[in-house]
Amino acid sequence: MIRAMDSAGPISAEVIPPHLSAIRRHFEISLYFLLLTGVLTLVCTGKLDLISILLLPFAMLFKGYRWWRGKGPEISNRLATRLTIAYLIFFPFDLWIVSRMLVAGAQNPALYGALIAAVHLMLFAILVRLFSATTTRDYLFLTLMAFASMLAAAILTVDTMFLAFFFVFMGLAVSTFVGLEMWWSAQGAVTRPVETGTSAARRLHGALSITSAGIALGSLVVGAVIFLILPRVSGGYMSGFNLQPTLVSGFSDDVEIGEIGQIKQSSAVVMRVTVDGGLPITHGVHWRGVALTQFDGKRWFNDPHEQATLNASEAGEWFNINSRNDDAPKPGLPMHYKVLLEPIGSTVLFFADEVESVRGRFNGESGGTAFRQRRTYLLKDFTGSLFNPYHSYARMEYEANSLMPIAPPAAVRKAGSNYPDAIRESYLQVPTLDARIPELARQIVARKENPYDQARAMEEYLRSHYGYTLDLGGTLPSDPLAYFLFQRRAGHCEYFASAMTIMLRTLGIPARYINGFQTGEYNDVAGDLVVRASDAHSWVEAYFPGFGWLTFDPTPAGESKPAGMFSLLSHYVDWFELQWSEWVINYDFMHQIAVAQNLGRASRDWAERIRTEFSSARRRATDRLKLWQLELSHSSSDRTGVFVIFGVVAVAVLLLRPEVRRRLAVLWRTRVLPDRVMTPHLATLQYREMLRVLARGGIRKTPHQTPMEFASSLPDGNLAAPVFEMTSIYQAARYGGKPADPQHASSLIDRIHNFLRSR
């Protein structure tokens, strides 16, 4: 047997005997999976090199297979020592050369390279010790290395994947240390240890597993409470520190045809947008990034120019943008939204059409702190595009107000072609073109008499005569536009936008090329738009005097994939990631104030509701008891048996007839104890009650009718009005979560009932 502590106190390094007890078996299993979880957490950060990503899991699985087959250490202690000395000699080379090469392009390559080199050293130590472990000291060292792996992963990522691994790691850590403590305590015991494979060993494993899970869950709950209430200071001097950004897109002032086609192959999330008003407001919205004006036949770019500096106003730190070129107010639909932008390879900010004002944390520091060190400002170029001078190495959150232009076609047709000189100079440039391109442009607009109709004709022609594809294959041809228009006749958005922009310019219509994103996918769980790299898009803006720049999108719609189970599951994952970023990663003192206010408000509301409901229920119960007592006192003794029989029959009907139980449930929820807030379940009960009342009056809803179709089919206006209003309340409460008054809904049902009785 081995001893946990010798006379001097340190852990004994005696060799572990070959026979196994159930306690030691439990400890070794927990330790192995603890190490495996730590290594997989590091691998899943995506910040390690390819060799580490492939080698580590393979080595861990190979060791697990060997260990399961009862094999001993693969390398001796002497060889392990020599390998360690050799790696220490190699470590400076890894620190100054190898790791620096792996992190080229990071925000802080020296510091990030040092971290990666330290991770390499730690992983090498784990593998060497794992394949040579023979003593209790080796096992304790591996346990500490598992914790070091999780700490390194916490530095490298803040993703929700780490949270999932962390939950597993907590349970395994408790199980490992419980097993280790029991194993040490059992050394030198007089009683015979529990052997593996017996029923007692299985009960022991089950008890230890349940205990470990309970302790881990309790620790997480207590830790969550401490996290919520512990005073937090968002200093700002560390919040901008990020070792390596995840660059998911490539927007700049220099875009070569074909780049967006590569970006669209990725499903990585670029940003999440929450719009006031929800999905109806966002129909057809494009998230505008950068406008490009110059084209050399293969590449869109902007000539070097000085950008204007925008400073935030003192009140609320709003940047007043007002990108319109004229002072006359333009009709439009106001739109307010919030953007959570992931790290991207550009300083471009994305907005909906014409942004009026914006505010956010653009300097990489947390808001609401007295330790602000960097002045916040934005840059705006001559096209109205906005840029953040502090590179987007971390997630950025901002909110904005935009004006969605409303341009009546009849008015735009009269805009004419009297363009300002600045517009002509910047937006009519055309490179050397294939002669067929301007000829095709003239053929498309031959029957159109004004620039607006010509632009719409051009847009419709490209949509209907050319196909959409991301598979262009081969190298970029010498003349991409001619190849697209006259040979391939298919392409992605860059080709469509480039072709329309250039052909409009050949007709003398100022136009520019826009890079950004499409609307994105609406997540009905989180209530936001999830914009992915695959939503990267290019379109066209054409200029019309008096109306400014109007959007044209000549790209035909691609194939839409039906929403399946995994698509719906991804909505919950996106919602969880949004909440993780908002309430964990960006959790600060202001969030604590919001949580405290919400908890206080909720507790007061619940206490008041419970008190009111209890008082009302007690009053109603007292009144009913008095009424029953009065009725019984006036009843003669010969009716007692009749009442007893009637009660027995009523109870039997209640137990045997489901429709009776449902009817009583409706009466209880709507008449006896009505809710103060309309819930989806209560709305369903009241809608069914309305259908029952109508059916008794001879009006029945057919199965193929939707609720609104049924309400609209009623010919009598006096009856259709309350039915339509009740149907609207039902649909808004059940599918939209809209607040409503249950008492008002009950009054509508009474109104329908009285009307049918009078008829």
KATAUR-V819005 format. One line per field, one symbol per residue. ss: DSSP state (h for helix, s for strand, l for the rest). psi: psi as a letter, one per 30 degrees, with the letter a starting at -180 (. if undefined). burial: b if it has 9 or more other C-alpha atoms within 8 Angstrom, else e. A space follows every 50 residues. Layout:
# KATAUR-V819005
ss: ???
psi: ???
burial: ???
This chain:
# KATAUR-V819005
ss: llllslllllslllslllllshhhhhhhhhhhhhhhhhhhhhhhlllllh hhhhhhhhhhhhhhhhhhllllllllhhhhhhhhhhhhhhhhhhhhhhhh hhllllllhhhhhhhhhhhhhhhhhhhhhhllllshhhhhhhhhhhhhhh hhhhhhlllhhhhhhhhhhhhhhhhhhhhhhhhhhhllllllllslllhh hhhhhhhhhhhhhhhhhhhhhhhhhhhhhlllllllllllllllllllll lllsssllhhhhhlllllssssssslllhhhhllllsssssslsslllss sllllllsssslllllllsslllllllllllssssssssssllllllsll sslsssssssllllllllllllllllsssslllllssslllllllsssss ssssslllhhhhllllllllhhhhhhhlllllllhhhhhhhhhhllllll hhhhhhhhhhhhhhhlsslllllllllllhhhhhhhhhlsslhhhhhhhh hhhhhhllllssssssslllsssllllssssshhhssssssssslllsss ssllllllllllllhhhhhhhhhhhhhhhhhhhhhlllhhhhhhhhhhhh hhhhhhhhhhhhhhhhhhhhhhhhhhhhhhhhhhllhhhhhhhhhhhhhh hhhhhhlhhhhhhhhhhhhhhhlllllllhhhhhhhhhhhhhhhhhllll llllllhhhhhhllllhhhhhhhhhhhhhhhhhhhllllllhhhhhhhhh hhhhhhhhl
psi: llkekaffelkkglkklflkleeeeeeeeeeefeeeeeeeeeeffgflle eeeeeeeeeeeeeeeeeegglakflleeeeeeeeeeeeefeeeeefdeee efgkfleieeeeeeeeeeeeeeeeeeeeeefgkfleeeeeeeeeeeeeee eeeeeflglfeeeeeeeeeeeeeeeeeeeeeeeeffkgkelklkllflee eeeeeeeeeeeeeeeeeeeeeeeeeeeefkkkjjeeffffkkejljjfli kagjjkkfeeeeeffkgkkelkkjkkfaeefgkgkkjkdkkkfkkgffkk lklklkkkkkkklejghkkjdigkflfkkkkljkkklkkjklklhlgkkk ljbjkelklaifgglklhlfgkfkkkllkkaffgkkkjfjkiflkkklll kljjkjjkeeeefgfahikleeeeefggkkaklkffeeeeeeeegegkfl eeeeeeeeeeeeeffllkkfiflalkleieeeeeefdehkaaeeeeeeee eeeeefggjkllkkkblleakkjfefglkjklefgklkakkkkkkffbkk kkjfklklkkkkjaeeeeefeeeeeeeeeeeefeegkaeeeeeeeeeeee eeeeeeeeeeeeeeeeeeeeeeeeeeeeeeeeffklfffeeeeeeeeeee eeeeefjefeeeeeeeeeffeeiklfkkleeeeeeeeeeeeeeeefggjk klffkleeeeeffkejefeeeeeeeeeeeeeeeeffgkkljeeeeeeeee eeeeeeee.
burial: ebbbbbeeeebbeeebeeebbbbbbbbbebbbbbbbbbbbbbbebeebee ebbeebbebbeebbebbeeeeebeeeeeebeebbeebeeebeebbbebbb eebeebbbbeebbbebbebebbeebbbbbbbbbbbbbbbeebbebbbebb ebbbebeeeeebeebbebbbbbbbbbbbbbebbbeebeeeeeebbbeeee bbebbeebbeebbebbbeeeeeeeeeeeeeeeebbbbebbebbbbeebbb bebbbebebbbebbebeebbbbbbbeebeebbeebbbbbbbbbbbbbbbb bbeeeeeeebebbeeebbbbbeeeeeeeeeeeeebbbbbbbbbbbbbbbb bbbbbbbbbbbbbbbbeebeebeeebbbbbbeeebbbbeeebbbbbbbbb bbbbbeeeeeebbebbeeeeeebbeebbbbeeeeeebbeebbebbeebeb bbbbbbbbbbbbbeebbbbeeeeeeeeeebbbbbbeeebbbbbbbbbbbb bbbbbbbebbbbbbbbbbbbebbeebbbbbbbbbbbbbbbbbbbbebbeb ebbbbbeeeeeeeeeeebeebbebbebebbbbbeeebbbebbeeeeeeee eeeeeeeeeeeebeeebeeeeeeeeeeeeeeeeeeeeeebeeeeeeeeee eebbeeeeebbeeeebbbbbeebbeeebbbebbbbbbebbbebbbeeeee eeeeeeebebbeebeeeebbebbbebbbbbbbbbeebeeebbeebbebbe bbbebbeee
